[in-house]
Structures are given as structure tokens and as C-alpha cells.
Amino acid sequence: MEGIEWKSQEVATTLKLLSHPKRLLILCSLIDGEKTVWQLEWICMISQSQLSQFLKKLKNEGMVQSKKEGLHVFYTISDIRIHWLLSYIEDHFCKNAC
């Protein structure tokens, strides 16, 4: 695959990952900066095992990165394009949300 065909595949993969509400919530939770696994569990209201699966998929796709400090694992958005996209979504779809 070359050029625009390859890029369209990359964009489709990205949008597919963002199409799951919990993955989107995880990523949106990271817009403001790094969070621990515990913080993400609390914000997203999902089990640690579910969160772990979502984070593994996002990490494998290069959307998030992790670092371990002592007993805590911190996650951040690793792709600035994802950060920009999520910021746009937040500004245009989430403002004034109840």
C-alpha cells in the first residue's frame, strides 16, 4: 500500500479504536495529563481487567504509553495527533455536557 491508500487504512484503524465508548473515555481522560490505572478505573467505572485489555490495545496501537513508578503505572497519550483529535472532539462535542 502506498500514499493515500496507506493513510486511509491508518485513519480507519484509528477511528475504529476511537469508536468504542470506553476506549474513547480512557483517551479523553488522558487529555489533561497522565493518570494512574486506579484513576482511570475510577473515572471510567470499569474493572481493572477490562481497563487492562483496553490499555493494552491502545498501547499496541501506539496511542498511549506507560511508565512505572514504584507501585503505580502511569498512562499518557503518546501520539500528538490523537491528542489534537481528542481535543477537537472535546471542544465540539463535549462542551456543555451534563
KEKE-3310 file (N, C-alpha, C; in steps of 0.2 Angstrom, whole numbers, plus 5000, padded with zeros to 4 digits):
npx = (5004:5002:5005:4990:4981:4987:4987:4973:4970:4977:4970:4957:4959:4963:4951:4942:4947:4944:4930:4925:4916:4921:4935:4937:4933:4943:4954:4951:4951:4964:4968:4971:4983:4994:4988:4985:4982:4973:4966:4961:4952:4943:4938:4932:4924:4925:4931:4947:4952:4946:4950:4963:4964:4959:4969:4980:4977:4977:4990:4997:4994:5000:4994:4994:5006:5016:5022:5031:5031:5037:5024:5015:5007:5008:4999:4999:4994:5002:5003:5004:4995:4983:4980:4977:4966:4957:4956:4949:4937:4933:4931:4921:4911:4909:4908:4898:4891:4881)
npy = (4994:5011:5029:5038:5028:5020:5029:5031:5018:5018:5029:5024:5013:5020:5027:5017:5012:5022:5022:5014:5017:5016:5015:5027:5036:5033:5038:5052:5055:5056:5068:5079:5076:5064:5049:5037:5019:5016:5028:5029:5018:5022:5034:5029:5019:5005:4988:4983:4973:4974:4987:4985:4977:4986:4996:4989:4987:5000:5004:4995:5000:5011:5023:5026:5027:5020:5022:5016:5019:5015:5007:5011:5013:5024:5032:5040:5050:5045:5049:5064:5068:5061:5067:5080:5077:5072:5083:5092:5084:5085:5099:5101:5092:5089:5100:5109:5098:5087)
npz = (5000:4996:4998:4998:5000:5010:5020:5022:5027:5039:5046:5046:5055:5067:5069:5071:5083:5091:5091:5101:5116:5129:5127:5120:5131:5140:5133:5132:5145:5147:5141:5149:5155:5163:5170:5183:5183:5193:5194:5181:5181:5191:5185:5173:5177:5176:5177:5183:5175:5163:5160:5159:5147:5137:5138:5135:5121:5116:5119:5111:5098:5098:5104:5117:5131:5144:5160:5174:5191:5206:5214:5206:5189:5176:5164:5148:5134:5119:5106:5097:5087:5091:5103:5098:5090:5100:5108:5099:5097:5111:5112:5103:5104:5118:5126:5137:5141:5151)
capx = (5000:5006:5002:4984:4978:4990:4985:4966:4970:4979:4965:4952:4961:4962:4944:4939:4949:4940:4923:4922:4915:4926:4942:4937:4933:4950:4959:4948:4953:4971:4970:4974:4989:4995:4984:4987:4977:4967:4962:4957:4947:4938:4934:4929:4919:4926:4935:4954:4954:4943:4954:4970:4963:4958:4975:4985:4976:4979:4997:4999:4992:5004:4991:4996:5012:5015:5029:5030:5035:5035:5019:5010:5008:5005:4997:4998:4993:5009:5003:5001:4989:4977:4979:4974:4959:4953:4954:4944:4931:4930:4928:4915:4905:4908:4906:4891:4888:4878)
capy = (5000:5017:5035:5039:5021:5018:5033:5029:5012:5021:5033:5019:5009:5025:5029:5011:5011:5028:5021:5011:5022:5016:5017:5035:5039:5032:5043:5058:5056:5057:5074:5084:5073:5057:5046:5030:5014:5017:5034:5028:5014:5026:5039:5026:5015:4998:4984:4983:4968:4977:4993:4982:4975:4992:5000:4985:4988:5007:5004:4991:5004:5017:5029:5028:5025:5019:5022:5013:5022:5012:5003:5014:5013:5030:5032:5046:5049:5046:5052:5071:5068:5058:5072:5085:5075:5071:5090:5094:5081:5088:5106:5102:5088:5088:5106:5110:5091:5087)
capz = (5000:4996:4998:5002:5002:5016:5025:5023:5031:5046:5049:5048:5061:5072:5070:5074:5090:5095:5091:5107:5121:5135:5124:5119:5138:5143:5130:5134:5152:5147:5138:5154:5158:5164:5175:5186:5182:5198:5192:5175:5184:5194:5180:5168:5180:5173:5181:5182:5170:5157:5158:5156:5140:5133:5138:5131:5114:5114:5119:5105:5093:5099:5106:5124:5133:5151:5164:5181:5197:5212:5213:5201:5182:5174:5156:5144:5126:5116:5099:5097:5083:5094:5107:5094:5088:5106:5110:5094:5099:5117:5111:5098:5106:5125:5130:5140:5143:5158)
cpx = (5004:5002:4995:4980:4981:4987:4977:4966:4972:4973:4959:4953:4960:4955:4940:4941:4945:4933:4920:4921:4920:4933:4942:4937:4940:4955:4957:4951:4960:4973:4973:4980:4988:4990:4986:4981:4972:4963:4958:4951:4941:4934:4930:4924:4919:4931:4942:4956:4951:4948:4961:4969:4963:4965:4980:4984:4978:4986:5000:4999:4996:5000:4992:5003:5012:5022:5027:5035:5033:5030:5014:5012:5005:5004:4997:4997:5000:5009:5000:4995:4982:4975:4975:4967:4955:4951:4949:4937:4928:4927:4922:4909:4904:4907:4899:4887:4886:4882)
cpy = (5006:5023:5036:5033:5019:5022:5032:5023:5014:5025:5029:5015:5014:5026:5023:5010:5017:5026:5017:5016:5022:5017:5025:5038:5038:5037:5050:5060:5058:5064:5079:5082:5066:5055:5039:5026:5015:5023:5033:5023:5018:5031:5035:5021:5008:4995:4984:4978:4971:4983:4990:4980:4981:4996:4996:4986:4995:5007:5001:4995:5010:5024:5031:5025:5024:5020:5019:5017:5019:5007:5005:5014:5019:5029:5039:5045:5050:5049:5059:5072:5066:5064:5078:5083:5074:5078:5093:5091:5084:5095:5106:5097:5087:5094:5107:5103:5091:5082)
cpz = (5000:4997:5002:5004:5009:5022:5027:5028:5039:5049:5050:5054:5067:5074:5073:5081:5094:5095:5097:5113:5126:5133:5123:5126:5141:5140:5132:5141:5153:5144:5143:5157:5160:5170:5177:5183:5187:5196:5186:5177:5186:5189:5175:5170:5177:5178:5179:5176:5163:5155:5156:5149:5135:5133:5134:5123:5112:5114:5113:5099:5093:5101:5113:5126:5141:5154:5171:5186:5203:5211:5208:5194:5180:5166:5154:5137:5123:5109:5099:5093:5086:5099:5104:5093:5094:5108:5106:5096:5106:5116:5107:5100:5114:5129:5132:5141:5150:5162)
residu = (MET:GLU:GLY:ILE:GLU:TRP:LYS:SER:GLN:GLU:VAL:ALA:THR:THR:LEU:LYS:LEU:LEU:SER:HIS:PRO:LYS:ARG:LEU:LEU:ILE:LEU:CYS:SER:LEU:ILE:ASP:GLY:GLU:LYS:THR:VAL:TRP:GLN:LEU:GLU:TRP:ILE:CYS:MET:ILE:SER:GLN:SER:GLN:LEU:SER:GLN:PHE:LEU:LYS:LYS:LEU:LYS:ASN:GLU:GLY:MET:VAL:GLN:SER:LYS:LYS:GLU:GLY:LEU:HIS:VAL:PHE:TYR:THR:ILE:SER:ASP:ILE:ARG:ILE:HIS:TRP:LEU:LEU:SER:TYR:ILE:GLU:ASP:HIS:PHE:CYS:LYS:ASN:ALA:CYS)
# end
